[in-house]
């Protein structure tokens, strides 16, 4: 295991590389194709959809129709606003039996969709990677509003925590040590998977994580009650 300082540095170095790549190349939105269950990718805060490229690529190769919500941009909007944008994409494209695969803040957005926005029951389940379901103790010291939204006392997190009925439709995948979520991503009532990896951003390209995501997506989710 890397020591924690090196984990921080490696994590930020990975995020910087992806951000540069998202700006300079790979900007074209992939065409969704495939016969298996549609997958909707939702990245974390300050992340464009390209952060999810490795995850989406693995699922696309297995035959899933992979979708991205380009209007989310760098995902700076409040969780409820972002959820409305993502749900509009699902509704307008008539996607059904959707599995959302999300990173960090993206998991909160997806849970908001499942709890409040998905009025037609189009979403089967959520595979969340390193999502701060209980917030992060570091958020109160954050210099920007999008990061302070992860304060455990924030109203949105409190509201989402109350929506426990959807937790059985969530798979939460998280590392042994996440430098951004010291308390971890365990979610009561969900299927929780802790992997022998470290980091927050680098997880999105880690083979252990990618394998776990594929298995979770393809293991099936119970249909939510109308």
mmCIF file of the C-alpha atoms, coordinates in Angstrom:
data_MODEL
# 
_entry.id   MODEL 
# 
loop_
_atom_site.group_PDB 
_atom_site.id 
_atom_site.type_symbol 
_atom_site.label_atom_id 
_atom_site.label_alt_id 
_atom_site.label_comp_id 
_atom_site.label_asym_id 
_atom_site.label_entity_id 
_atom_site.label_seq_id 
_atom_site.pdbx_PDB_ins_code 
_atom_site.Cartn_x 
_atom_site.Cartn_y 
_atom_site.Cartn_z 
_atom_site.occupancy 
_atom_site.B_iso_or_equiv 
_atom_site.pdbx_formal_charge 
_atom_site.auth_seq_id 
_atom_site.auth_comp_id 
_atom_site.auth_asym_id 
_atom_site.auth_atom_id 
_atom_site.pdbx_PDB_model_num 
ATOM 1   C CA . UNK A 1 1   ? 0.000   0.000  0.000   1.00 0.00 ? 1   UNK A CA 1 
ATOM 2   C CA . UNK A 1 2   ? 1.183   3.497  -0.711  1.00 0.00 ? 2   UNK A CA 1 
ATOM 3   C CA . UNK A 1 3   ? 1.349   5.770  2.318   1.00 0.00 ? 3   UNK A CA 1 
ATOM 4   C CA . UNK A 1 4   ? -1.458  8.286  2.509   1.00 0.00 ? 4   UNK A CA 1 
ATOM 5   C CA . UNK A 1 5   ? 0.525   11.287 1.287   1.00 0.00 ? 5   UNK A CA 1 
ATOM 6   C CA . UNK A 1 6   ? 1.557   9.390  -1.835  1.00 0.00 ? 6   UNK A CA 1 
ATOM 7   C CA . UNK A 1 7   ? -2.042  8.281  -2.363  1.00 0.00 ? 7   UNK A CA 1 
ATOM 8   C CA . UNK A 1 8   ? -3.148  11.945 -2.329  1.00 0.00 ? 8   UNK A CA 1 
ATOM 9   C CA . UNK A 1 9   ? -0.464  12.914 -4.834  1.00 0.00 ? 9   UNK A CA 1 
ATOM 10  C CA . UNK A 1 10  ? -1.104  9.991  -7.153  1.00 0.00 ? 10  UNK A CA 1 
ATOM 11  C CA . UNK A 1 11  ? -4.841  10.640 -7.033  1.00 0.00 ? 11  UNK A CA 1 
ATOM 12  C CA . UNK A 1 12  ? -4.537  14.319 -7.964  1.00 0.00 ? 12  UNK A CA 1 
ATOM 13  C CA . UNK A 1 13  ? -1.989  13.518 -10.670 1.00 0.00 ? 13  UNK A CA 1 
ATOM 14  C CA . UNK A 1 14  ? -4.450  11.088 -12.228 1.00 0.00 ? 14  UNK A CA 1 
ATOM 15  C CA . UNK A 1 15  ? -7.287  13.625 -12.064 1.00 0.00 ? 15  UNK A CA 1 
ATOM 16  C CA . UNK A 1 16  ? -5.094  16.301 -13.663 1.00 0.00 ? 16  UNK A CA 1 
ATOM 17  C CA . UNK A 1 17  ? -4.197  13.991 -16.558 1.00 0.00 ? 17  UNK A CA 1 
ATOM 18  C CA . UNK A 1 18  ? -7.826  13.156 -17.214 1.00 0.00 ? 18  UNK A CA 1 
ATOM 19  C CA . UNK A 1 19  ? -8.861  16.812 -17.074 1.00 0.00 ? 19  UNK A CA 1 
ATOM 20  C CA . UNK A 1 20  ? -6.188  17.757 -19.593 1.00 0.00 ? 20  UNK A CA 1 
ATOM 21  C CA . UNK A 1 21  ? -7.225  14.893 -21.824 1.00 0.00 ? 21  UNK A CA 1 
ATOM 22  C CA . UNK A 1 22  ? -10.879 15.896 -21.618 1.00 0.00 ? 22  UNK A CA 1 
ATOM 23  C CA . UNK A 1 23  ? -9.924  19.389 -22.774 1.00 0.00 ? 23  UNK A CA 1 
ATOM 24  C CA . UNK A 1 24  ? -7.508  18.494 -25.548 1.00 0.00 ? 24  UNK A CA 1 
ATOM 25  C CA . UNK A 1 25  ? -8.873  15.233 -26.915 1.00 0.00 ? 25  UNK A CA 1 
ATOM 26  C CA . UNK A 1 26  ? -11.630 12.631 -26.635 1.00 0.00 ? 26  UNK A CA 1 
ATOM 27  C CA . UNK A 1 27  ? -14.227 15.373 -26.619 1.00 0.00 ? 27  UNK A CA 1 
ATOM 28  C CA . UNK A 1 28  ? -16.664 13.641 -28.965 1.00 0.00 ? 28  UNK A CA 1 
ATOM 29  C CA . UNK A 1 29  ? -19.612 12.102 -27.137 1.00 0.00 ? 29  UNK A CA 1 
ATOM 30  C CA . UNK A 1 30  ? -19.689 8.330  -27.786 1.00 0.00 ? 30  UNK A CA 1 
ATOM 31  C CA . UNK A 1 31  ? -22.616 6.861  -29.655 1.00 0.00 ? 31  UNK A CA 1 
ATOM 32  C CA . UNK A 1 32  ? -24.722 4.629  -27.435 1.00 0.00 ? 32  UNK A CA 1 
ATOM 33  C CA . UNK A 1 33  ? -25.053 1.187  -28.973 1.00 0.00 ? 33  UNK A CA 1 
ATOM 34  C CA . UNK A 1 34  ? -25.444 -2.346 -27.669 1.00 0.00 ? 34  UNK A CA 1 
ATOM 35  C CA . UNK A 1 35  ? -28.173 -4.877 -26.964 1.00 0.00 ? 35  UNK A CA 1 
ATOM 36  C CA . UNK A 1 36  ? -27.707 -5.266 -23.227 1.00 0.00 ? 36  UNK A CA 1 
ATOM 37  C CA . UNK A 1 37  ? -29.199 -3.082 -20.488 1.00 0.00 ? 37  UNK A CA 1 
ATOM 38  C CA . UNK A 1 38  ? -28.560 0.632  -21.093 1.00 0.00 ? 38  UNK A CA 1 
ATOM 39  C CA . UNK A 1 39  ? -26.031 2.231  -18.753 1.00 0.00 ? 39  UNK A CA 1 
ATOM 40  C CA . UNK A 1 40  ? -26.045 5.908  -17.816 1.00 0.00 ? 40  UNK A CA 1 
ATOM 41  C CA . UNK A 1 41  ? -22.702 7.330  -16.675 1.00 0.00 ? 41  UNK A CA 1 
ATOM 42  C CA . UNK A 1 42  ? -22.689 10.202 -14.168 1.00 0.00 ? 42  UNK A CA 1 
ATOM 43  C CA . UNK A 1 43  ? -19.303 11.567 -13.041 1.00 0.00 ? 43  UNK A CA 1 
ATOM 44  C CA . UNK A 1 44  ? -18.405 13.410 -9.857  1.00 0.00 ? 44  UNK A CA 1 
ATOM 45  C CA . UNK A 1 45  ? -18.042 17.105 -9.076  1.00 0.00 ? 45  UNK A CA 1 
ATOM 46  C CA . UNK A 1 46  ? -15.606 19.009 -11.322 1.00 0.00 ? 46  UNK A CA 1 
ATOM 47  C CA . UNK A 1 47  ? -15.558 15.953 -13.597 1.00 0.00 ? 47  UNK A CA 1 
ATOM 48  C CA . UNK A 1 48  ? -16.612 15.788 -17.213 1.00 0.00 ? 48  UNK A CA 1 
ATOM 49  C CA . UNK A 1 49  ? -17.983 12.527 -18.574 1.00 0.00 ? 49  UNK A CA 1 
ATOM 50  C CA . UNK A 1 50  ? -14.492 11.570 -19.789 1.00 0.00 ? 50  UNK A CA 1 
ATOM 51  C CA . UNK A 1 51  ? -13.604 10.604 -16.219 1.00 0.00 ? 51  UNK A CA 1 
ATOM 52  C CA . UNK A 1 52  ? -15.901 7.621  -16.768 1.00 0.00 ? 52  UNK A CA 1 
ATOM 53  C CA . UNK A 1 53  ? -14.359 6.618  -20.098 1.00 0.00 ? 53  UNK A CA 1 
ATOM 54  C CA . UNK A 1 54  ? -12.630 3.461  -18.828 1.00 0.00 ? 54  UNK A CA 1 
ATOM 55  C CA . UNK A 1 55  ? -15.786 2.281  -17.056 1.00 0.00 ? 55  UNK A CA 1 
ATOM 56  C CA . UNK A 1 56  ? -17.974 3.048  -20.054 1.00 0.00 ? 56  UNK A CA 1 
ATOM 57  C CA . UNK A 1 57  ? -15.538 1.433  -22.456 1.00 0.00 ? 57  UNK A CA 1 
ATOM 58  C CA . UNK A 1 58  ? -15.493 -1.814 -20.509 1.00 0.00 ? 58  UNK A CA 1 
ATOM 59  C CA . UNK A 1 59  ? -19.298 -1.946 -20.394 1.00 0.00 ? 59  UNK A CA 1 
ATOM 60  C CA . UNK A 1 60  ? -19.653 -1.014 -24.064 1.00 0.00 ? 60  UNK A CA 1 
ATOM 61  C CA . UNK A 1 61  ? -17.347 -3.862 -25.075 1.00 0.00 ? 61  UNK A CA 1 
ATOM 62  C CA . UNK A 1 62  ? -19.623 -6.258 -23.247 1.00 0.00 ? 62  UNK A CA 1 
ATOM 63  C CA . UNK A 1 63  ? -22.595 -5.040 -25.277 1.00 0.00 ? 63  UNK A CA 1 
ATOM 64  C CA . UNK A 1 64  ? -24.223 -2.396 -23.111 1.00 0.00 ? 64  UNK A CA 1 
ATOM 65  C CA . UNK A 1 65  ? -25.587 0.789  -24.647 1.00 0.00 ? 65  UNK A CA 1 
ATOM 66  C CA . UNK A 1 66  ? -23.605 3.403  -22.719 1.00 0.00 ? 66  UNK A CA 1 
ATOM 67  C CA . UNK A 1 67  ? -24.972 6.936  -22.379 1.00 0.00 ? 67  UNK A CA 1 
ATOM 68  C CA . UNK A 1 68  ? -23.430 10.157 -21.096 1.00 0.00 ? 68  UNK A CA 1 
ATOM 69  C CA . UNK A 1 69  ? -25.179 13.393 -20.122 1.00 0.00 ? 69  UNK A CA 1 
ATOM 70  C CA . UNK A 1 70  ? -23.037 16.050 -21.762 1.00 0.00 ? 70  UNK A CA 1 
ATOM 71  C CA . UNK A 1 71  ? -25.169 18.993 -20.499 1.00 0.00 ? 71  UNK A CA 1 
ATOM 72  C CA . UNK A 1 72  ? -23.924 18.256 -16.966 1.00 0.00 ? 72  UNK A CA 1 
ATOM 73  C CA . UNK A 1 73  ? -20.591 19.738 -18.016 1.00 0.00 ? 73  UNK A CA 1 
ATOM 74  C CA . UNK A 1 74  ? -18.228 19.690 -15.031 1.00 0.00 ? 74  UNK A CA 1 
ATOM 75  C CA . UNK A 1 75  ? -21.084 18.744 -12.708 1.00 0.00 ? 75  UNK A CA 1 
ATOM 76  C CA . UNK A 1 76  ? -21.141 21.940 -10.646 1.00 0.00 ? 76  UNK A CA 1 
ATOM 77  C CA . UNK A 1 77  ? -24.916 22.289 -10.246 1.00 0.00 ? 77  UNK A CA 1 
ATOM 78  C CA . UNK A 1 78  ? -26.674 21.361 -7.031  1.00 0.00 ? 78  UNK A CA 1 
ATOM 79  C CA . UNK A 1 79  ? -27.573 17.678 -6.729  1.00 0.00 ? 79  UNK A CA 1 
ATOM 80  C CA . UNK A 1 80  ? -31.287 18.265 -7.314  1.00 0.00 ? 80  UNK A CA 1 
ATOM 81  C CA . UNK A 1 81  ? -30.635 20.402 -10.405 1.00 0.00 ? 81  UNK A CA 1 
ATOM 82  C CA . UNK A 1 82  ? -28.192 17.879 -11.858 1.00 0.00 ? 82  UNK A CA 1 
ATOM 83  C CA . UNK A 1 83  ? -30.668 15.082 -11.186 1.00 0.00 ? 83  UNK A CA 1 
ATOM 84  C CA . UNK A 1 84  ? -33.329 16.934 -13.180 1.00 0.00 ? 84  UNK A CA 1 
ATOM 85  C CA . UNK A 1 85  ? -30.927 17.311 -16.116 1.00 0.00 ? 85  UNK A CA 1 
ATOM 86  C CA . UNK A 1 86  ? -29.944 13.640 -16.065 1.00 0.00 ? 86  UNK A CA 1 
ATOM 87  C CA . UNK A 1 87  ? -33.548 12.481 -15.691 1.00 0.00 ? 87  UNK A CA 1 
ATOM 88  C CA . UNK A 1 88  ? -34.570 14.644 -18.643 1.00 0.00 ? 88  UNK A CA 1 
ATOM 89  C CA . UNK A 1 89  ? -31.958 12.815 -20.743 1.00 0.00 ? 89  UNK A CA 1 
ATOM 90  C CA . UNK A 1 90  ? -33.361 9.444  -19.665 1.00 0.00 ? 90  UNK A CA 1 
ATOM 91  C CA . UNK A 1 91  ? -36.953 10.480 -20.380 1.00 0.00 ? 91  UNK A CA 1 
ATOM 92  C CA . UNK A 1 92  ? -36.275 12.236 -23.674 1.00 0.00 ? 92  UNK A CA 1 
ATOM 93  C CA . UNK A 1 93  ? -34.333 9.252  -25.004 1.00 0.00 ? 93  UNK A CA 1 
ATOM 94  C CA . UNK A 1 94  ? -36.994 6.823  -23.746 1.00 0.00 ? 94  UNK A CA 1 
ATOM 95  C CA . UNK A 1 95  ? -34.427 4.739  -21.876 1.00 0.00 ? 95  UNK A CA 1 
ATOM 96  C CA . UNK A 1 96  ? -35.840 1.851  -19.867 1.00 0.00 ? 96  UNK A CA 1 
ATOM 97  C CA . UNK A 1 97  ? -34.387 -0.641 -17.386 1.00 0.00 ? 97  UNK A CA 1 
ATOM 98  C CA . UNK A 1 98  ? -31.431 1.688  -16.945 1.00 0.00 ? 98  UNK A CA 1 
ATOM 99  C CA . UNK A 1 99  ? -28.493 0.976  -14.651 1.00 0.00 ? 99  UNK A CA 1 
ATOM 100 C CA . UNK A 1 100 ? -26.713 4.143  -13.553 1.00 0.00 ? 100 UNK A CA 1 
ATOM 101 C CA . UNK A 1 101 ? -22.967 3.857  -12.987 1.00 0.00 ? 101 UNK A CA 1 
ATOM 102 C CA . UNK A 1 102 ? -21.765 6.898  -11.085 1.00 0.00 ? 102 UNK A CA 1 
ATOM 103 C CA . UNK A 1 103 ? -18.689 8.290  -9.387  1.00 0.00 ? 103 UNK A CA 1 
ATOM 104 C CA . UNK A 1 104 ? -18.676 10.296 -6.150  1.00 0.00 ? 104 UNK A CA 1 
ATOM 105 C CA . UNK A 1 105 ? -21.269 13.116 -6.410  1.00 0.00 ? 105 UNK A CA 1 
ATOM 106 C CA . UNK A 1 106 ? -22.769 11.245 -9.344  1.00 0.00 ? 106 UNK A CA 1 
ATOM 107 C CA . UNK A 1 107 ? -24.041 8.616  -6.936  1.00 0.00 ? 107 UNK A CA 1 
ATOM 108 C CA . UNK A 1 108 ? -25.924 11.254 -4.953  1.00 0.00 ? 108 UNK A CA 1 
ATOM 109 C CA . UNK A 1 109 ? -27.430 12.558 -8.172  1.00 0.00 ? 109 UNK A CA 1 
ATOM 110 C CA . UNK A 1 110 ? -28.516 9.071  -9.149  1.00 0.00 ? 110 UNK A CA 1 
ATOM 111 C CA . UNK A 1 111 ? -30.056 8.378  -5.748  1.00 0.00 ? 111 UNK A CA 1 
ATOM 112 C CA . UNK A 1 112 ? -31.976 11.654 -6.019  1.00 0.00 ? 112 UNK A CA 1 
ATOM 113 C CA . UNK A 1 113 ? -33.242 10.530 -9.436  1.00 0.00 ? 113 UNK A CA 1 
ATOM 114 C CA . UNK A 1 114 ? -34.346 7.158  -8.070  1.00 0.00 ? 114 UNK A CA 1 
ATOM 115 C CA . UNK A 1 115 ? -36.038 8.771  -5.078  1.00 0.00 ? 115 UNK A CA 1 
ATOM 116 C CA . UNK A 1 116 ? -37.762 11.788 -6.644  1.00 0.00 ? 116 UNK A CA 1 
ATOM 117 C CA . UNK A 1 117 ? -37.257 12.275 -10.389 1.00 0.00 ? 117 UNK A CA 1 
ATOM 118 C CA . UNK A 1 118 ? -37.755 8.873  -12.029 1.00 0.00 ? 118 UNK A CA 1 
ATOM 119 C CA . UNK A 1 119 ? -41.532 9.039  -12.086 1.00 0.00 ? 119 UNK A CA 1 
ATOM 120 C CA . UNK A 1 120 ? -41.898 6.309  -14.729 1.00 0.00 ? 120 UNK A CA 1 
ATOM 121 C CA . UNK A 1 121 ? -39.619 3.784  -13.036 1.00 0.00 ? 121 UNK A CA 1 
ATOM 122 C CA . UNK A 1 122 ? -37.032 3.744  -15.799 1.00 0.00 ? 122 UNK A CA 1 
ATOM 123 C CA . UNK A 1 123 ? -34.027 3.180  -13.507 1.00 0.00 ? 123 UNK A CA 1 
ATOM 124 C CA . UNK A 1 124 ? -33.393 -0.354 -12.256 1.00 0.00 ? 124 UNK A CA 1 
ATOM 125 C CA . UNK A 1 125 ? -30.433 0.363  -10.039 1.00 0.00 ? 125 UNK A CA 1 
ATOM 126 C CA . UNK A 1 126 ? -27.270 2.244  -9.261  1.00 0.00 ? 126 UNK A CA 1 
ATOM 127 C CA . UNK A 1 127 ? -23.641 1.171  -9.122  1.00 0.00 ? 127 UNK A CA 1 
ATOM 128 C CA . UNK A 1 128 ? -21.922 3.916  -7.134  1.00 0.00 ? 128 UNK A CA 1 
ATOM 129 C CA . UNK A 1 129 ? -18.145 4.258  -6.965  1.00 0.00 ? 129 UNK A CA 1 
ATOM 130 C CA . UNK A 1 130 ? -16.707 6.172  -3.995  1.00 0.00 ? 130 UNK A CA 1 
ATOM 131 C CA . UNK A 1 131 ? -19.912 8.094  -3.296  1.00 0.00 ? 131 UNK A CA 1 
ATOM 132 C CA . UNK A 1 132 ? -20.160 10.189 -0.094  1.00 0.00 ? 132 UNK A CA 1 
ATOM 133 C CA . UNK A 1 133 ? -23.619 8.989  0.920   1.00 0.00 ? 133 UNK A CA 1 
ATOM 134 C CA . UNK A 1 134 ? -22.950 10.269 4.448   1.00 0.00 ? 134 UNK A CA 1 
ATOM 135 C CA . UNK A 1 135 ? -20.961 13.271 3.260   1.00 0.00 ? 135 UNK A CA 1 
ATOM 136 C CA . UNK A 1 136 ? -17.336 14.040 3.953   1.00 0.00 ? 136 UNK A CA 1 
ATOM 137 C CA . UNK A 1 137 ? -15.875 15.527 7.117   1.00 0.00 ? 137 UNK A CA 1 
ATOM 138 C CA . UNK A 1 138 ? -13.497 17.526 4.905   1.00 0.00 ? 138 UNK A CA 1 
ATOM 139 C CA . UNK A 1 139 ? -16.290 19.408 3.140   1.00 0.00 ? 139 UNK A CA 1 
ATOM 140 C CA . UNK A 1 140 ? -16.743 22.070 5.810   1.00 0.00 ? 140 UNK A CA 1 
ATOM 141 C CA . UNK A 1 141 ? -13.224 23.313 5.071   1.00 0.00 ? 141 UNK A CA 1 
ATOM 142 C CA . UNK A 1 142 ? -13.707 23.385 1.293   1.00 0.00 ? 142 UNK A CA 1 
ATOM 143 C CA . UNK A 1 143 ? -13.175 26.723 -0.484  1.00 0.00 ? 143 UNK A CA 1 
ATOM 144 C CA . UNK A 1 144 ? -16.029 26.331 -3.002  1.00 0.00 ? 144 UNK A CA 1 
ATOM 145 C CA . UNK A 1 145 ? -19.786 25.795 -2.755  1.00 0.00 ? 145 UNK A CA 1 
ATOM 146 C CA . UNK A 1 146 ? -19.864 22.581 -4.879  1.00 0.00 ? 146 UNK A CA 1 
ATOM 147 C CA . UNK A 1 147 ? -17.490 20.946 -2.402  1.00 0.00 ? 147 UNK A CA 1 
ATOM 148 C CA . UNK A 1 148 ? -19.181 22.330 0.706   1.00 0.00 ? 148 UNK A CA 1 
ATOM 149 C CA . UNK A 1 149 ? -22.362 20.582 -0.479  1.00 0.00 ? 149 UNK A CA 1 
ATOM 150 C CA . UNK A 1 150 ? -20.797 17.362 0.859   1.00 0.00 ? 150 UNK A CA 1 
ATOM 151 C CA . UNK A 1 151 ? -20.918 18.594 4.451   1.00 0.00 ? 151 UNK A CA 1 
ATOM 152 C CA . UNK A 1 152 ? -22.660 15.774 6.391   1.00 0.00 ? 152 UNK A CA 1 
ATOM 153 C CA . UNK A 1 153 ? -25.117 18.339 7.766   1.00 0.00 ? 153 UNK A CA 1 
ATOM 154 C CA . UNK A 1 154 ? -26.136 19.635 4.319   1.00 0.00 ? 154 UNK A CA 1 
ATOM 155 C CA . UNK A 1 155 ? -29.907 19.514 3.759   1.00 0.00 ? 155 UNK A CA 1 
ATOM 156 C CA . UNK A 1 156 ? -29.639 17.505 0.543   1.00 0.00 ? 156 UNK A CA 1 
ATOM 157 C CA . UNK A 1 157 ? -27.586 14.766 2.186   1.00 0.00 ? 157 UNK A CA 1 
ATOM 158 C CA . UNK A 1 158 ? -30.036 14.642 5.071   1.00 0.00 ? 158 UNK A CA 1 
ATOM 159 C CA . UNK A 1 159 ? -32.940 14.361 2.636   1.00 0.00 ? 159 UNK A CA 1 
ATOM 160 C CA . UNK A 1 160 ? -31.268 11.589 0.642   1.00 0.00 ? 160 UNK A CA 1 
ATOM 161 C CA . UNK A 1 161 ? -30.382 9.676  3.792   1.00 0.00 ? 161 UNK A CA 1 
ATOM 162 C CA . UNK A 1 162 ? -34.079 9.526  4.600   1.00 0.00 ? 162 UNK A CA 1 
ATOM 163 C CA . UNK A 1 163 ? -34.815 7.782  1.290   1.00 0.00 ? 163 UNK A CA 1 
ATOM 164 C CA . UNK A 1 164 ? -33.730 4.372  2.556   1.00 0.00 ? 164 UNK A CA 1 
ATOM 165 C CA . UNK A 1 165 ? -36.264 2.469  0.455   1.00 0.00 ? 165 UNK A CA 1 
ATOM 166 C CA . UNK A 1 166 ? -34.094 2.719  -2.668  1.00 0.00 ? 166 UNK A CA 1 
ATOM 167 C CA . UNK A 1 167 ? -30.905 1.522  -0.965  1.00 0.00 ? 167 UNK A CA 1 
ATOM 168 C CA . UNK A 1 168 ? -31.593 -2.105 -1.835  1.00 0.00 ? 168 UNK A CA 1 
ATOM 169 C CA . UNK A 1 169 ? -31.233 -1.084 -5.491  1.00 0.00 ? 169 UNK A CA 1 
ATOM 170 C CA . UNK A 1 170 ? -27.761 0.363  -4.930  1.00 0.00 ? 170 UNK A CA 1 
ATOM 171 C CA . UNK A 1 171 ? -24.339 -1.276 -5.092  1.00 0.00 ? 171 UNK A CA 1 
ATOM 172 C CA . UNK A 1 172 ? -21.740 0.877  -3.343  1.00 0.00 ? 172 UNK A CA 1 
ATOM 173 C CA . UNK A 1 173 ? -18.133 0.162  -4.360  1.00 0.00 ? 173 UNK A CA 1 
ATOM 174 C CA . UNK A 1 174 ? -15.399 1.858  -2.363  1.00 0.00 ? 174 UNK A CA 1 
ATOM 175 C CA . UNK A 1 175 ? -11.693 1.570  -1.468  1.00 0.00 ? 175 UNK A CA 1 
ATOM 176 C CA . UNK A 1 176 ? -9.917  0.801  1.778   1.00 0.00 ? 176 UNK A CA 1 
ATOM 177 C CA . UNK A 1 177 ? -8.785  4.428  1.951   1.00 0.00 ? 177 UNK A CA 1 
ATOM 178 C CA . UNK A 1 178 ? -10.405 7.340  0.163   1.00 0.00 ? 178 UNK A CA 1 
ATOM 179 C CA . UNK A 1 179 ? -8.534  10.627 0.749   1.00 0.00 ? 179 UNK A CA 1 
ATOM 180 C CA . UNK A 1 180 ? -11.671 12.633 -0.012  1.00 0.00 ? 180 UNK A CA 1 
ATOM 181 C CA . UNK A 1 181 ? -14.174 10.576 1.988   1.00 0.00 ? 181 UNK A CA 1 
ATOM 182 C CA . UNK A 1 182 ? -12.457 9.633  5.261   1.00 0.00 ? 182 UNK A CA 1 
ATOM 183 C CA . UNK A 1 183 ? -15.639 8.034  6.609   1.00 0.00 ? 183 UNK A CA 1 
ATOM 184 C CA . UNK A 1 184 ? -16.035 5.773  3.594   1.00 0.00 ? 184 UNK A CA 1 
ATOM 185 C CA . UNK A 1 185 ? -19.000 5.045  1.343   1.00 0.00 ? 185 UNK A CA 1 
ATOM 186 C CA . UNK A 1 186 ? -20.832 2.348  3.263   1.00 0.00 ? 186 UNK A CA 1 
ATOM 187 C CA . UNK A 1 187 ? -24.606 2.667  2.766   1.00 0.00 ? 187 UNK A CA 1 
ATOM 188 C CA . UNK A 1 188 ? -26.995 0.885  5.087   1.00 0.00 ? 188 UNK A CA 1 
ATOM 189 C CA . UNK A 1 189 ? -29.314 -1.436 3.148   1.00 0.00 ? 189 UNK A CA 1 
ATOM 190 C CA . UNK A 1 190 ? -27.207 -1.390 -0.024  1.00 0.00 ? 190 UNK A CA 1 
ATOM 191 C CA . UNK A 1 191 ? -24.877 -4.075 -1.354  1.00 0.00 ? 191 UNK A CA 1 
ATOM 192 C CA . UNK A 1 192 ? -21.532 -2.734 -0.141  1.00 0.00 ? 192 UNK A CA 1 
ATOM 193 C CA . UNK A 1 193 ? -18.255 -3.820 -1.744  1.00 0.00 ? 193 UNK A CA 1 
ATOM 194 C CA . UNK A 1 194 ? -14.960 -2.660 -0.265  1.00 0.00 ? 194 UNK A CA 1 
ATOM 195 C CA . UNK A 1 195 ? -11.998 -3.418 -2.507  1.00 0.00 ? 195 UNK A CA 1 
ATOM 196 C CA . UNK A 1 196 ? -8.265  -3.698 -1.649  1.00 0.00 ? 196 UNK A CA 1 
ATOM 197 C CA . UNK A 1 197 ? -7.442  -0.426 -3.432  1.00 0.00 ? 197 UNK A CA 1 
ATOM 198 C CA . UNK A 1 198 ? -6.829  3.193  -2.405  1.00 0.00 ? 198 UNK A CA 1 
ATOM 199 C CA . UNK A 1 199 ? -7.738  6.564  -3.865  1.00 0.00 ? 199 UNK A CA 1 
ATOM 200 C CA . UNK A 1 200 ? -10.756 8.430  -5.148  1.00 0.00 ? 200 UNK A CA 1 
ATOM 201 C CA . UNK A 1 201 ? -10.161 9.345  -8.795  1.00 0.00 ? 201 UNK A CA 1 
ATOM 202 C CA . UNK A 1 202 ? -7.756  6.565  -9.736  1.00 0.00 ? 202 UNK A CA 1 
ATOM 203 C CA . UNK A 1 203 ? -10.425 4.017  -8.875  1.00 0.00 ? 203 UNK A CA 1 
ATOM 204 C CA . UNK A 1 204 ? -12.106 4.765  -12.188 1.00 0.00 ? 204 UNK A CA 1 
ATOM 205 C CA . UNK A 1 205 ? -9.300  3.019  -14.069 1.00 0.00 ? 205 UNK A CA 1 
ATOM 206 C CA . UNK A 1 206 ? -8.416  0.327  -11.531 1.00 0.00 ? 206 UNK A CA 1 
ATOM 207 C CA . UNK A 1 207 ? -8.941  -3.236 -12.884 1.00 0.00 ? 207 UNK A CA 1 
ATOM 208 C CA . UNK A 1 208 ? -10.426 -4.420 -9.574  1.00 0.00 ? 208 UNK A CA 1 
ATOM 209 C CA . UNK A 1 209 ? -12.997 -1.643 -9.682  1.00 0.00 ? 209 UNK A CA 1 
ATOM 210 C CA . UNK A 1 210 ? -13.822 -2.162 -13.344 1.00 0.00 ? 210 UNK A CA 1 
ATOM 211 C CA . UNK A 1 211 ? -14.384 -5.879 -12.758 1.00 0.00 ? 211 UNK A CA 1 
ATOM 212 C CA . UNK A 1 212 ? -16.617 -5.145 -9.765  1.00 0.00 ? 212 UNK A CA 1 
ATOM 213 C CA . UNK A 1 213 ? -18.651 -2.619 -11.760 1.00 0.00 ? 213 UNK A CA 1 
ATOM 214 C CA . UNK A 1 214 ? -19.246 -5.068 -14.610 1.00 0.00 ? 214 UNK A CA 1 
ATOM 215 C CA . UNK A 1 215 ? -20.278 -7.804 -12.189 1.00 0.00 ? 215 UNK A CA 1 
ATOM 216 C CA . UNK A 1 216 ? -22.640 -5.439 -10.364 1.00 0.00 ? 216 UNK A CA 1 
ATOM 217 C CA . UNK A 1 217 ? -24.247 -4.157 -13.562 1.00 0.00 ? 217 UNK A CA 1 
ATOM 218 C CA . UNK A 1 218 ? -24.759 -7.643 -14.935 1.00 0.00 ? 218 UNK A CA 1 
ATOM 219 C CA . UNK A 1 219 ? -25.852 -9.330 -11.695 1.00 0.00 ? 219 UNK A CA 1 
ATOM 220 C CA . UNK A 1 220 ? -29.278 -7.760 -12.104 1.00 0.00 ? 220 UNK A CA 1 
ATOM 221 C CA . UNK A 1 221 ? -31.388 -5.472 -9.940  1.00 0.00 ? 221 UNK A CA 1 
ATOM 222 C CA . UNK A 1 222 ? -34.890 -6.129 -8.602  1.00 0.00 ? 222 UNK A CA 1 
ATOM 223 C CA . UNK A 1 223 ? -37.487 -3.970 -10.266 1.00 0.00 ? 223 UNK A CA 1 
ATOM 224 C CA . UNK A 1 224 ? -38.631 -1.123 -8.052  1.00 0.00 ? 224 UNK A CA 1 
ATOM 225 C CA . UNK A 1 225 ? -42.249 -1.238 -6.997  1.00 0.00 ? 225 UNK A CA 1 
ATOM 226 C CA . UNK A 1 226 ? -44.590 1.133  -8.782  1.00 0.00 ? 226 UNK A CA 1 
# 
